[in-house]
């Protein structure tokens, strides 16, 4: 599943001791396993080989250049949602014909740049956006390929903040509107409306909602008789954070490939969490251990600005000591950060071995939506990112310094 394992009492990433990295770079820091990233990508590629999909890694889950380059080297394309992600994809030499662009709020300059780069597809989320892209393409004297993002009105079992396929969500278009767009494609002379895109949410651990969505899409294509060349089935595959038992890539493919094979379409996948989630951890140090009448708090040097998922979603992450304790005794503690918010916690009433100042802890399964959601809240510099490849480790993003916190700021003369 991943390459973060104990050898004796020491936690290692592949063949490197996590404690040795901490001595070199300080804490907190994100740590990625190149082997885990590549293995997860290859599992999906192998599972879906019957339909030979374009696998576009979802950059919103982790857009670190080295993470993306490791996947690019394996043949991955990219699912982007901003001009910044397009910029980063181009920086590592991504093939524009393996880039798909989602997002409900693409701006003019972002659309123009994507057209110039000749990306594979825009995933269009609304009629106004369709009109906007057609107008821009016309001014640029270009014909642009687009897919319509369909909202199939299906609710998977996941957190309400990360479900995206219900009719009350902001994403995509209903089937009736989609059919009307295809039937009246002549209204958009600078667009090739050639595909459908369906993404129903994130951290989905079972195949049933995907099966339901794809069968609904197939019935729609058959009944409406629209010409669909590409079908992007999204991402959202769940991973193990704690006690989840998510479907494997092989199990997922076995459930949906038979449906896909009945449709004469080019298949696109856009996984993010499945590839990156268990490929990364957040390493932090214990600063204080505080006991009150009500609780025992383990205060660490990482905060919600470094990993917001527990505060935002109530998400559970396993937390492991980098050095296993000699004693098997455990106690209930809250593991909290230094941020001035009650919501700044990583675990509540978690049974942990007795911890002391200076001990190192690893928050597991932090490779997706970890660093990508980091902020400078409380004027805290962003942590560094490190990648391990076999016996070596590399700092792939330097830790911010205090001077970085004021980059671009200035005090006008009226205040001097």
N, C-alpha and C positions, 0 to 999 in steps of 0.2 A: 504493500500500500504506500509506504514512504520510506525514506532512508534516514530517519531520525530514530536511532536505536541506542540502547545501553550496551556498552561493552564493559563488563564488570559493573562498577558503580558509576561510570562516566557516560554521560549522554554524548553521542557522536552524530555528526551529519556526514553521511557517507563514511570516509576514513579519517575525518578530522574531529578532534575534541572541541566541543562547543565552548568549554571553559578557556581553551587556548585562544580562541577567537575573541572572547570577551576581554581577556588580558590585553590583547593587541588593540582593539577598537573601542573599548568601553561599552557602557550600556546606557539606554536601551538600543537594540539594533534588530533589524529584520535579517533573517538568515534563510537562504533558499538552497535547495538541493537541485542541481542541474539534472542529475539522473532521474529524480522523481518527476520533474517536469516532462522530460523526454519520454519516460515510460508511460505516463498517463496519456500523452498525445498519441503514442504508438498503439496503445490499447484501443483507443477510439478508431484509429485508422484501420486497424486489423478487423475490428468488430463490424465495421461498415463497408468492408472492401467490395462486397457484392454490388453496391450501388456507386462506388467510387466517388464519394462526396468531396466537395471543396470544404476543408475544415478551417474555419476562420476563428482564430483565438480571440476571445472577447477582451479587448484591451482595457475596458473599464475595470475589470477585475484586478489587473496588475499591468501597468504600462512601463515598468522598468525596462530600459533598453536591452539589458543583458538577458532578462527573462524572455523578452520578445525575440531577441536574436537567437537564443537557444532553440526556440520553436521554429523560427524561420529556417534555420539550418536543417530542420527535419521536413520542411516542405509546407509549413503552415501559412495560411493567409490570415487576415485580421478583420474582425468586426469592430468598427469604430463608431463613436457617438459624438465626436467633436473635431474641430479643426486642429486642435492640439494633438489629438491622437493620430490624425492623418500626418501631421508634421513629424511626430516621433516614428511612425511607421516608415516614412520616407527616409528618415535619418539612418535606419538600419538596412535600407535597401530592399524593402518589401516590394513584391510584384503588385502593381496597382490592379491588375486583373484578378487578384485574389483578395481584394478589399471590398467589403460591403459597409454601407454607411446608414446607420439607424439614427434615432433621436427625433423627438417630437418638435424640436425648435431649432432646426438648422438655419443659420443666418446667411445672408446673401454672399458675403465674402468666403464663408466656409464652402458653400455650394460651388462657387466659382472655382475655388482652388481644387476641389474634388473633380470637377469637370476637366480642368486643365490636366490633372494627373491621370485622367482616363480610368477611373476606378471601375470595378465590375458592375456594381449596382448601387443605386440609392434605394433604401427601404422607406417608402413614403407612408407617412402616418396620418395625413389629412388631405382633403380636397384643396384647401388654400395652399398647402405645401406643393401639391402637384402643379397647381397653376403657377406658383412662384418658380419652381424648377424649370418648367416649360418656358417661361418668360426669359429667365436667365440664359437658358440654352439657345433660345432664339437670338438674343443679343450677341451671343458668342458664335452664332452660326454653327451650332453643334447639334447632333442627335444623341440623346442620352438614354441609357438603359435604366429602367426603374422596376421595382417590385412593389406591390401594394401590401402593406402590413394589415393582416386580417385579425380582428378581435373575435375569437370564436365563442366568447361568453362561457368560458369554462373555468371553474375555480379549483386549482390543485390544493393539496394539503401542504401549505407552507405559510409563513408569516404574511399577514395582510399587506405589509409594506412592500413585499417583493412578489406579489401576484400581479400579473400584467395582462391577463387574458379575460377579465370580466368586463361586462359592458359599462360598468361605472368607472373603470380605469381610464386614464388619459391616452392609452396607447391604441393605435390602429383604428380600423374602420369596420363597420358591420358588413355582413355579406351582401345585403341589398345594395348598399352604396358601392361596394367593390364591383359587383356585376354591372352596375350602371357605368362605372368608369371604363371597364373593358368594352362595353357595348358602344360607348361614345368616345373611343380613343382618338378619333379624328379631331376632337377638340384640342388635342395636345400634339400638334404636328411635330414638335421637336423632341418627343419622348417615344421610346420603345417600351410600351407597357408589357413586360414579358414574364413577370413572375409574381409569386405570392410569398409572403413572409408571415410565419406564425410563431410567436414566442409567448408562452403562457405563464412564465414566472421563473423563480430561482429556488435552489435547494429543494427540488422535487425528488423524492426518494422512490417513487413507484411509477410504473409504466402506464397505468390506467388512464390518467388525464391526457397523456400524449396520444394514446390509441384513440381515445374519444375525439380529440381535436383533429387528428389526421383523417379519421373516418368521416368526420363532418366536412373537412376540406375536400376530400375525394368526392363525396356526394354533391357538394357545391359545384365542383369542376364539371362533373358528369351532367348534372341537370342544367347548368347554365351554358354549357358547351363553349366556354371561353378557352382561348388558346394560352396555355400556361407552359412556359419552357423551363422555368426554374422554380424550385420550392425550397425555401429556407425554413427548416423546422426548428430553428432557434437553438437554445442551449438549456441551462437550468438544471442539469443533472446534479442530484444531491451527493454529498460526501459524508464521511464519518466525522462528526465533531465529538460525539460521546458514545451514545448507545444506539444511534441510528443504524439501520441495516439497509442502506440504499442499494438499488439495482447496480450490477456491474455494467460496464460498457457492452459486454457480450450479451447479457440478459436484455438490456435495453434494445440493442440492435435486433435480437431475435423477436422482439415484440413489434417493432415498427418497420423493419425492412420488408416483410411480406406485403405490407400496405403500400410502401413506397414503390415496390417493384411493379405494382399494378398501375402506376401512374408514369407516363412517359415524360419524366422531368429530370433536370439536372438537380441533384440534391446538394444543399448547403447546410452545414452545421456551424454553430457559433458557441462552442463551449468556453467557459472561463473558469468558474469555480472547480469543475471536475479536474481540470488540468493543474491549476495553480494552488488550490486550497490547501491540500495536504503537502504541498511542495515547500511550504514556508512556515517558520515559527518566529515569534517575537521573544527575544531574550531580554530579561530585566533583572535588576538587583534589588534585594531587600534593603531598605533604608532604615526603617524603624519597625519594632514590634511593640504595639501599644495595647495595653489591657485596660478595659473599663468594667464597670459593674455588669454591663449587658453583654459585651462582646470582646473578642480578641481580634485586633486588626493587624494584618501584615501590610505595611505601607511600602510600596515599591516605587522605583524611579521612572516607570512608564505610566502614562495616564490615558484618559479617554481621547485625548488629542492624538495619541499614538495608535490606538485601536478602539474605535468607537462602537463596534458591533454589540458588545454586552450592554452598553448604555442605550443604544439606539433600538435594538431588537430584543433585548433580554437574551441575547445569544449565549449559548454555553460553549466554552472552550476548555478542553482539558489543560491542566497546568501541572507541569512536571518539574521536580528539582533537577538541575543540571548535574548535581552530584547526589546520588542516592544516599539517604540517611542510613547510618548503621543501625539505629533503633527502628523497630517496626511500629512504634507507638505513633498514633495520629490524634490530632485534635481539630475541632471545628474552628475555622477562622474566616474572616472576610479579607479578601485580597483587594486592596484599594490603591489608587494612585494619589498624586499630590495636587490634583486639580481642584479648584474651589467650586465643586459641584457634588451634591450628594449622589448623583448618578455616576460618579467616577469610581467604578468598581469593575473588577474582572471576575470575581467569584464571591458568592455569599454562602456562609455556613458550609464551606468546603472542607472536607477532611484532608488535612495535610500533615506531613511529618513536622516535628518541631523545627521552626525556622529561626535564624539569627541574622543580625545585621551583616550585610555583605554576601549572603547566600544568593546564588543565581537561580532564577526560575525561567522556564520556557513555556510560553503560551502556544499550544499546538494549533495546527490547522489555521494558520494566520496568513497564508500566502495569497489568498483572494480577498479583496475588499478590506485589506489591512492597510498597507502603506498608501494605497490609492485613495483612501479617505482620511489620511493624516492631515492635521491642521496645525497652525501655530497658536492655538488658543492658550491663553495665559502667557503669551510671549515666550513660548517654548520652542526652541529650535527642533526641526524635524530630525528623526534618527537616521543613522546611516543604514545602508543595505549591503549585504554581503552574500556572495554566492560561492558554494563549494562545488568543485568538480574533482571527484576522486580524492586525491591526497592533498589538494591545494585549495586555498580560499582566496577570494578577491573582493576588495571593497568595490562595489559596483555603483554606489552612490555615496558621496562623502556626507558625513554628519554636518548639518548646518551650524554656523557660528553665530554669535550674537549680531555681528555686523550684517548677516543675511536677513535679519528680522526687519531692518530698516531700508533694505534695498529698494530704490525707487521712490522713497519718501523724501519730502523736502519741507522746510519751514518757510512760508512766504515772508517777504520783507515787512509786511504789516504786523507780524507777530514778533519782530526782533526789536 
